[in-house]
Amino acid sequence: MALEVRDLRLLNAVAEQGTLTRAGNVLFLTQSALSRQLADLEKRLGVALFQRSGRRMVLTPAGERLMESGRDILGAVARAEQEAREVAGSAQAVLRFATECYTCYHWLPATLIEYRRKFPHVEPRIVAGATRRPLQALLKGQLDLAIVTSRVRDRRVSITPLFADEFAAVVSPEHPWAHKPYVVAEDFADQHVFLYNMSRSESTLLSEVLDPAGVAPKRVSRVELTEAIIELVRAGLGVATLARWAVAPYVRAGALVTVPITRKGLHRRWNAATMAQRETPGHVQGFVELLAAIGEPTEAGACWRPGEVAPMADGRRSRRTHAGASA
């Protein structure tokens, strides 16, 4: 065979980083050593995998095809290595997971208590670096489980419905929205909005509310940390949109107010994504089943049980159904 695993890692690193220097930093190789390895790979295959565009290295059609197949192979190799370590029994098994939301870990402590009771020899590990793109990390073999709201149309991925939460506008008590029953897309037109540093398609507010209505906020500031967004909103410098339960402690203390987005509210459905081309390991499936049984997060940071009566923003109570059941 002309290919080795290290060749696929080289190809993936150069494609993702865009230059040999940056790829070398990721692979802990010098630029000259990486250049020699790439030249040797192209010679063995008899095709050019990259072409230069200014300072960047851009994949050729052959390179794109090889990288697409290579990612599947690297993912399979990573999973095989993990399974071999588990079978050996000399070390704990590891459950690597992440969510595509910066604040969606309130459910974690209670879930882990039950999980560790059922799987005492498994170490649950949050891969924080995969928060931005957990599905891509799953496909690369860097995660065993991705918890996502985005639609998944990849047949390599298996989806299990989990829970739902409400995405609400967050303002200071002095803000004009604080006494509104709800806000609509047009209300954001004259606002300074704080958003995470992500693309438009990754932003729930932009992709599902403002862009379909043709509305653009007066000003948008990108902020990486949830805590920083909360403090900026508390200071009255703008508005944000976050999971209602994620800011519940501030709401109870009177420091923030949450306002529904649209009359019906903006609800997100969360799903567990795992690889579909093989049987899911028992310790991964066990974690998925625990999450599916929990139900949606509450404003207190706990979770609703399926069918439990949940409080609404206006104090009324309504019956919520499990994320996987019909409403």
WOVEN-V234332 format. One record per pair of residues at least 6 apart in sequence whose ideal C-beta (glycine too) atoms are under 8 Angstrom apart, sorted by the first residue. I is the first residue (numbers start at 0). J is the second residue. If there is no record, write none. Layout:
# WOVEN-V234332
i = {I | I}
j = {J | J}
This chain:
# WOVEN-V234332
i = {1 | 1 | 2 | 2 | 4 | 4 | 4 | 5 | 6 | 6 | 7 | 7 | 7 | 7 | 7 | 7 | 8 | 8 | 9 | 9 | 9 | 9 | 9 | 9 | 10 | 10 | 10 | 10 | 10 | 10 | 11 | 11 | 11 | 11 | 11 | 12 | 12 | 12 | 13 | 13 | 13 | 13 | 13 | 13 | 14 | 14 | 14 | 14 | 15 | 15 | 16 | 16 | 16 | 17 | 17 | 18 | 18 | 18 | 19 | 19 | 19 | 19 | 19 | 20 | 22 | 23 | 23 | 23 | 23 | 26 | 28 | 37 | 37 | 40 | 41 | 41 | 44 | 44 | 46 | 46 | 47 | 47 | 47 | 48 | 48 | 48 | 48 | 48 | 49 | 49 | 49 | 49 | 49 | 50 | 50 | 50 | 51 | 58 | 70 | 70 | 71 | 71 | 73 | 73 | 74 | 74 | 74 | 74 | 74 | 75 | 76 | 77 | 77 | 77 | 78 | 78 | 78 | 78 | 81 | 81 | 81 | 82 | 84 | 84 | 85 | 85 | 91 | 91 | 91 | 92 | 92 | 92 | 92 | 92 | 92 | 93 | 93 | 93 | 93 | 93 | 94 | 94 | 94 | 94 | 94 | 94 | 94 | 94 | 94 | 94 | 95 | 95 | 95 | 95 | 95 | 95 | 96 | 96 | 96 | 96 | 96 | 96 | 96 | 96 | 96 | 96 | 97 | 97 | 97 | 97 | 97 | 97 | 97 | 97 | 97 | 97 | 98 | 98 | 98 | 98 | 98 | 98 | 98 | 99 | 99 | 99 | 99 | 99 | 99 | 99 | 99 | 99 | 99 | 99 | 100 | 100 | 100 | 101 | 101 | 101 | 101 | 102 | 102 | 102 | 102 | 103 | 103 | 103 | 103 | 103 | 103 | 104 | 105 | 105 | 105 | 105 | 105 | 106 | 106 | 106 | 106 | 106 | 106 | 106 | 107 | 109 | 109 | 109 | 110 | 110 | 110 | 110 | 111 | 113 | 114 | 114 | 114 | 114 | 114 | 115 | 115 | 117 | 117 | 118 | 118 | 118 | 121 | 123 | 126 | 126 | 126 | 128 | 129 | 129 | 129 | 129 | 129 | 131 | 131 | 133 | 133 | 133 | 133 | 133 | 134 | 134 | 134 | 134 | 134 | 134 | 134 | 136 | 136 | 137 | 137 | 137 | 137 | 137 | 137 | 137 | 138 | 138 | 138 | 138 | 143 | 143 | 143 | 144 | 144 | 144 | 144 | 144 | 144 | 145 | 145 | 145 | 146 | 146 | 146 | 146 | 146 | 146 | 147 | 147 | 147 | 148 | 148 | 148 | 148 | 148 | 149 | 151 | 151 | 151 | 154 | 155 | 155 | 155 | 156 | 156 | 156 | 156 | 157 | 157 | 157 | 157 | 157 | 158 | 158 | 158 | 159 | 159 | 159 | 159 | 159 | 159 | 160 | 160 | 160 | 160 | 160 | 160 | 161 | 161 | 161 | 161 | 161 | 161 | 161 | 161 | 161 | 162 | 162 | 162 | 162 | 162 | 162 | 162 | 162 | 162 | 162 | 162 | 163 | 163 | 163 | 163 | 163 | 163 | 163 | 164 | 164 | 164 | 164 | 164 | 164 | 164 | 164 | 165 | 165 | 165 | 165 | 165 | 165 | 165 | 165 | 166 | 166 | 166 | 166 | 166 | 166 | 166 | 166 | 166 | 166 | 167 | 167 | 167 | 167 | 167 | 167 | 167 | 167 | 167 | 167 | 167 | 168 | 168 | 168 | 168 | 168 | 168 | 168 | 168 | 168 | 169 | 169 | 169 | 169 | 169 | 169 | 169 | 169 | 169 | 169 | 169 | 170 | 170 | 170 | 170 | 170 | 170 | 170 | 171 | 171 | 171 | 171 | 171 | 171 | 171 | 171 | 172 | 172 | 172 | 172 | 173 | 174 | 174 | 174 | 176 | 176 | 176 | 176 | 176 | 177 | 177 | 179 | 179 | 180 | 180 | 180 | 181 | 181 | 181 | 181 | 181 | 181 | 182 | 182 | 182 | 182 | 183 | 183 | 183 | 183 | 184 | 184 | 184 | 184 | 184 | 185 | 185 | 187 | 187 | 187 | 187 | 187 | 187 | 188 | 188 | 188 | 188 | 189 | 190 | 190 | 190 | 190 | 190 | 191 | 191 | 191 | 191 | 191 | 191 | 191 | 191 | 192 | 192 | 192 | 192 | 192 | 192 | 192 | 192 | 192 | 193 | 193 | 193 | 193 | 193 | 193 | 193 | 193 | 193 | 194 | 194 | 194 | 194 | 194 | 194 | 194 | 194 | 194 | 195 | 195 | 195 | 195 | 195 | 196 | 196 | 196 | 199 | 199 | 199 | 200 | 203 | 203 | 203 | 204 | 204 | 207 | 208 | 208 | 208 | 208 | 209 | 209 | 218 | 220 | 220 | 222 | 222 | 225 | 225 | 228 | 228 | 229 | 229 | 229 | 229 | 229 | 231 | 231 | 232 | 232 | 232 | 233 | 233 | 233 | 240 | 242 | 242 | 243 | 243 | 243 | 244 | 244 | 244 | 244 | 244 | 246 | 246 | 247 | 247 | 247 | 247 | 248 | 249 | 250 | 250 | 250 | 257 | 258 | 259 | 259 | 264 | 268 | 269 | 271 | 271 | 271 | 273 | 273 | 273 | 273 | 279 | 291 | 291 | 291 | 292 | 293 | 293 | 293 | 294 | 294 | 294 | 294 | 294 | 294 | 294 | 294 | 295 | 295 | 295 | 295 | 295 | 296 | 296 | 297 | 297 | 298 | 303 | 303 | 305 | 305 | 305 | 306 | 306 | 306 | 306 | 307 | 307 | 308 | 308 | 308 | 308 | 309 | 309 | 309 | 309 | 310 | 311 | 320}
j = {43 | 44 | 43 | 44 | 72 | 73 | 76 | 36 | 36 | 40 | 65 | 66 | 69 | 70 | 72 | 73 | 26 | 73 | 22 | 26 | 33 | 36 | 37 | 40 | 40 | 48 | 62 | 65 | 66 | 69 | 66 | 69 | 70 | 73 | 139 | 22 | 25 | 26 | 19 | 22 | 33 | 37 | 49 | 56 | 56 | 58 | 62 | 66 | 22 | 25 | 22 | 24 | 25 | 55 | 56 | 54 | 55 | 56 | 30 | 33 | 34 | 37 | 56 | 30 | 33 | 29 | 30 | 32 | 33 | 33 | 36 | 48 | 49 | 48 | 47 | 48 | 61 | 65 | 59 | 61 | 59 | 61 | 62 | 58 | 59 | 61 | 62 | 65 | 56 | 57 | 58 | 59 | 62 | 56 | 57 | 59 | 57 | 66 | 138 | 139 | 138 | 155 | 139 | 140 | 137 | 138 | 139 | 140 | 274 | 140 | 140 | 139 | 140 | 141 | 140 | 143 | 274 | 277 | 92 | 93 | 143 | 280 | 90 | 92 | 92 | 280 | 120 | 121 | 122 | 118 | 120 | 121 | 122 | 280 | 282 | 121 | 122 | 123 | 124 | 143 | 118 | 121 | 122 | 123 | 124 | 143 | 144 | 282 | 283 | 286 | 124 | 126 | 141 | 142 | 143 | 144 | 123 | 124 | 125 | 126 | 142 | 143 | 144 | 145 | 146 | 286 | 125 | 126 | 127 | 129 | 130 | 133 | 136 | 142 | 145 | 146 | 104 | 130 | 133 | 145 | 146 | 147 | 269 | 130 | 131 | 132 | 133 | 134 | 145 | 146 | 147 | 148 | 149 | 201 | 130 | 148 | 242 | 130 | 195 | 224 | 225 | 225 | 241 | 242 | 245 | 146 | 164 | 242 | 245 | 269 | 296 | 125 | 244 | 245 | 296 | 300 | 301 | 162 | 290 | 293 | 296 | 300 | 301 | 302 | 125 | 293 | 301 | 302 | 286 | 289 | 290 | 293 | 123 | 289 | 121 | 123 | 285 | 286 | 289 | 121 | 123 | 285 | 289 | 282 | 285 | 286 | 282 | 286 | 136 | 141 | 142 | 136 | 135 | 136 | 141 | 142 | 145 | 197 | 201 | 142 | 145 | 146 | 147 | 272 | 145 | 147 | 149 | 151 | 153 | 156 | 272 | 142 | 145 | 143 | 144 | 145 | 156 | 272 | 273 | 274 | 153 | 155 | 156 | 274 | 273 | 280 | 283 | 271 | 272 | 273 | 283 | 286 | 287 | 271 | 272 | 273 | 161 | 269 | 270 | 271 | 272 | 290 | 269 | 270 | 272 | 203 | 267 | 268 | 269 | 270 | 201 | 158 | 270 | 272 | 275 | 274 | 275 | 276 | 272 | 273 | 274 | 275 | 272 | 273 | 274 | 275 | 279 | 270 | 271 | 272 | 270 | 271 | 273 | 287 | 291 | 323 | 268 | 270 | 291 | 321 | 322 | 323 | 268 | 269 | 270 | 271 | 290 | 291 | 293 | 322 | 323 | 269 | 290 | 291 | 293 | 294 | 295 | 296 | 302 | 303 | 321 | 322 | 266 | 267 | 268 | 269 | 295 | 319 | 322 | 242 | 243 | 244 | 266 | 267 | 269 | 295 | 296 | 242 | 243 | 244 | 259 | 264 | 265 | 266 | 267 | 203 | 204 | 240 | 241 | 242 | 243 | 260 | 265 | 266 | 267 | 240 | 241 | 242 | 243 | 257 | 258 | 259 | 260 | 264 | 265 | 312 | 176 | 182 | 238 | 239 | 240 | 257 | 258 | 259 | 260 | 229 | 232 | 238 | 239 | 240 | 241 | 246 | 255 | 256 | 257 | 258 | 176 | 177 | 232 | 238 | 255 | 256 | 258 | 177 | 232 | 233 | 234 | 235 | 254 | 255 | 256 | 253 | 254 | 255 | 256 | 235 | 235 | 238 | 256 | 182 | 186 | 238 | 256 | 258 | 256 | 258 | 186 | 258 | 258 | 259 | 313 | 258 | 259 | 260 | 261 | 262 | 264 | 258 | 259 | 260 | 261 | 212 | 260 | 261 | 262 | 208 | 209 | 211 | 212 | 214 | 212 | 214 | 204 | 208 | 209 | 214 | 216 | 238 | 214 | 215 | 216 | 217 | 217 | 216 | 217 | 218 | 237 | 238 | 216 | 217 | 218 | 219 | 220 | 236 | 237 | 238 | 204 | 216 | 218 | 219 | 220 | 237 | 238 | 239 | 240 | 219 | 220 | 222 | 228 | 231 | 232 | 237 | 238 | 239 | 202 | 204 | 205 | 219 | 220 | 221 | 222 | 239 | 240 | 202 | 221 | 222 | 223 | 228 | 221 | 222 | 223 | 205 | 206 | 210 | 206 | 240 | 265 | 267 | 240 | 260 | 265 | 214 | 260 | 261 | 265 | 215 | 216 | 237 | 231 | 237 | 228 | 231 | 241 | 245 | 239 | 241 | 239 | 241 | 246 | 249 | 255 | 237 | 239 | 238 | 239 | 255 | 249 | 254 | 255 | 260 | 267 | 296 | 257 | 298 | 312 | 296 | 297 | 298 | 299 | 300 | 255 | 257 | 297 | 298 | 299 | 300 | 300 | 255 | 256 | 257 | 298 | 312 | 312 | 265 | 312 | 312 | 322 | 322 | 287 | 290 | 291 | 279 | 283 | 284 | 287 | 287 | 321 | 322 | 323 | 305 | 302 | 303 | 304 | 302 | 303 | 304 | 305 | 307 | 319 | 321 | 322 | 302 | 303 | 309 | 319 | 322 | 302 | 303 | 303 | 309 | 310 | 309 | 319 | 320 | 321 | 324 | 318 | 319 | 320 | 321 | 318 | 319 | 316 | 317 | 318 | 319 | 316 | 317 | 318 | 319 | 316 | 317 | 326}
